[in-house]
Structures are given as C-alpha cells and as structure tokens.
C-alpha cells in the first residue's frame, strides 16, 4: 500500500511541485496518472522511490514513512520499487542479458554485480523475465541493436528480474508508435495481473488510459483534481482534469500531455 498524507513539495525557489496530496493506492492496483505537461505527474511518481523528496507531509510505502530514509533503507526501497523510464535507461553497448541481470543489483550487491558473479537462479530468473515479454531470442544482442519497443520490453524484463512489489512507469510509451505502445502497455497490464505488482503509470494517451487503467488519477498544477475508477471516466472528466476541451489528437496521443 502507498499512502500520501498531506504531501507537498516546495522547491527552493518557492515553486510548488505537489500540493497537499492525499491518495491511497492499494496493493495490486493498476493506476494511470494523467494531466497536462507540468501537472506534477512525474513528481508524484518519482516521490514514491525518493527520486525526488517531498518537503511536507507523510509518504508511507507498506506502512513505513519513507521520507526520512537514507543509506541502506533508501537502497532497499528502490529495490522494492521498480522504475521504467521513457527513454529505457539501458546500457546501450551491453548485451540484453547484462542489462536485465542488472535488475539483481539490489539483491546481490555492487561488487558481485561488477564482477558478474550471478547465481544460476539469478540467470534463470533474468531469462524467464525475457521470455515473459517475448524477447528471449535477443538475449545476446546489444541493447543498441534493438528497436525502441524492444528496448522498452528489455527494461520491463529488467524490472521483473528485480522482483519489486511496486512498479512505476514514467511515460513508458511516449517515444513509441501506437501499435508498439499498446504492446508495451499490454505487457505491463499482464505483469500487474499475474504478479499482483502495484503499477502506477504516467500516460498522455487518453485512449490508453481508458483501456488499461483500473483507476485514473488526474493532476493539474500539482494537485489531484480527479481520482476514480476508469469505468466512470468520460470525455467530460478529461476536460475537467485538463481545464480545456479535448481535441482529437489528444485522444490518440498528441504532444500536449508529455510530463
């Protein structure tokens, strides 16, 4: 469970990144965060693994307030909270297997990872993770030899190898064409359902948010302005979240909603 209790983030220049967020996300939910550029979507997601540190309130993950975390506690948190990025964050010159097995870093330690001292169990887990996203045939390929969609599938496999309880995805399909985007989203949804991994995704594709989310949270100006089941969301809901009418290109993923 993830609990935001009166969480705010004020930057040194006085700008408010988050304003009094009160949200509870239960285990196993598939939540999509929507909103215009600058709405606070990325800040919301990145606060959960302390990539950004909020300045007020209390942020609990599985019952513990994570805001004071340092050192080992912070490393353990980031092992438990997997992250998928828009631009994949792979080591391009390394093989697919080396990128995926890196998901075990939080379990094996830096020295063993640098020396590539992985157990048979870890190697088997990494290969199984590649199989789950249908890219095991690329196990020996270099990451920079893959298409964008293939690289994002490798990044999903890396997170699976990490064995987290929570998966965050920050605009994971923003750089992909629509068919490939749907493929990546379907893998995320399947992993969420099969493993009961709590999954929180930032999207700027309205149709995809409607198709894949169990729950949609709308943000504007650092505040949560909508929070409810995807089944209750209408075009009018999105217009209220964005504060303007919805154009056709917004529905299929225009550039307006990049975080």
N, C-alpha and C positions, 0 to 999 in steps of 0.2 A: 504494500500500500504506500502511496505517495500523498503527503498532506502538506498543502500550502496554507499556513495560518497567518493571515495579515502580512504577507510577504511583499516587500517593496525593495527596489534597487534605485538608489540615487547616485549618479556619477559625480566625480569631484567637481565638475563644472555646474552642478545643480540640476542637470537633466534627469528626469525620471524615466528609467527603463522599464520598471514594473511598479504598479500602484495598487497596494492593498489587495493582493491576490489571495482568495480563499477558495481552494479547489482540492477535492479528494479524488484520487484515481485509484481504483481497486485493482487487485491482482487479476491479471488475465484480460483486462480491457484493451480494446484497440481504439485509441483516441487520435483524432486528427485535429490539429490546430490550424485555423485559417485566419486570414487578416491581410490587410494591405502591407506593403513594404514599410518597415519602421513601426509596426504594430506591437512588437515585443515577442513575436513567436520564437525566434531563435534564442532570445534571452531567457524565456520561460523554459525551454528545453535544456539549455546549457547550464541552468542553475541546478538541475537535478543531479548532474555529475560534477558540480562545482567547477565547470569550465569558466563560469562567472560566479561570483559570490555576492549574494544579496546582502543588503545593508540593514534591513529591518524585518522583524517577524521571526517565524519559526518554520523550517522546512524539514519535514520528517520523511525518511525512507525506511520502511519496515519498522516503524516505531521509534527510530533514533533521530534526534535533531542533528543534521549533517553540517550545519553552518560552522560549528567550532572545529570540525575535523582538520587534522594536519597529519603529515607523515604517513605511517602505516595505515591508519584509519581511512585517510583520503585515498590511498592506493587501493585498499580493499573495496572502497565504494566504487571506484572506477572499474574494478574487475567485475563487480556485480552489476554495473550499469553499462551495457554495450552501446556504442555510438556508430552510426552510419552517416557519412557526410555527402554533400552534393558532389564533390569532386573526388570521391572514392578514398583518398588518403592511402594509396598503395605505394610500396617501394617499386617504382617502375622497372628498375633494372634487375629486380629479384624475380625468382620463379613464383608461380601461383602458389605452390606448396609452402614456400618460405613466408609468403605474405599471410597465408591462412594459419599456419602453425604459430605465427606471432601472436595470435589470439590467446595462446597459453602463457604469455609473459607474466601475467598477474599470478599465475599458479606455480610457475617453475622458477621465477626469479631472473634478474637481468643477466647474471653470469652464465647460467645454464643456457639461456637463450642465445647469448653471443657465441658460446661455444657449440651451439646446435646440439646440445645434449638432451634430446627428447626421448621420452619413453615410447615403447611400441603402442601403448594405449593412446598417447597424445597424437602420434602419427595416424593411427587408425581413426581417431575422432576427427582430425582435420580432413582426411579423405572422405569420411562419411558426410561431413558438412558440405564438401564439394558435390557429392552425389545428390544431396538434398536440393541443391539449386541447379542440378543438371549441367554441371560444368567440369566434372571429374576428368574428362578427356583432355583438358587443358592443364593438368596438374604440373607438367614440366615446362610449360610455356612461360616466357617472360611476361610480366604484367603489361608492359607497354606494347605487346603484340596483340592485345585484346581490344575489342570494341568497347565503347562506353558502357553498354548494357552488360557485357561480360565482366567488365571490371567491377561494376556495382554488385553483380552476383558473387564475385570473389569477396567483396567487402562484407556481404551478408554471411558468407561461409566463415569468414574470419570471426565475426561476432558470435556465430553459433559455436565455434571452437572455444570461445571464451566462456561459454556456459553461463551467461548472465541471467538474472531474474527479470531485468528491465532492459528494454531495447528502445533507444532514441534514434530517430532518423530526421535529420535536418535538411529538408528539401531534397530527398534522395533521388527524385526523378526529374529535377528541373533541367538537367542537361541532356535528357533523353527524348527520343521521338515518342509519339503516343503509343504505338504498339509495344515498344520496349518498356515504356513506363508502366503499362498495365501488367506486363510480365513480371517486373520487379515488385510491383505492389502485390501481385498475387502470391509471390514467394513470401513476402513479409506477413501477409494475412495467414498463409498456411502455417508458417512457423509459430505465429501467435496462437493459433488454434490448437496445433499439435502439442506444443510445449508449454502452453499457458504462460508465455512470456508477456508481461505487461508491455504494450507497444504504444509509443507516442510519436506521431509523425507530423511534421510541418509540410503542408502542401499549398500550392497556389492553383491547383486544378480543381475547380468546383465539382465537376462531374465525378472525379476520382474520390474526392472527399465523401460524396454521397454514396458511392458504390462500395467503398471498403471500410469506412468507419462504423464502429458501433456507437460512437459518441463524438460529437463535434463541439469543440470549444472555439468561440470566436473572440478575437482580440482587436482592440483599437486603442491607440495611444497608451499602450502599456497596461490597459485594463481588460478584464474579462467582461465582454458585453453579451455573450451568449454561452450557454452550457446546457446541452441536452442531447437526447438520442438522435442519431442520424435520421431515423424514421420520421421524426417530427419536423425536420428541416425542409423549408420551401425556398423558392427563389426570393420571396419577400424577406425571409430570415437573413439571407446573404446580403441583401440590400441594406438591412438594418445594421449588420456587422460592419459592412464597408462604408456605410454612410452615403451611398450613392446608388444609382441604378446599375444593373448588371448588363454589360454588353456581351454580344455573342462570343467574342474572342476570350472574354474572361471565363466563360463556361468550359472552353476547351483548352485553357491554359495560356493566357496571354502573359506578357512580361510584367503586368502591373503588380502581381502579388508575390514577387520574389522577396524572400526575407532579407 
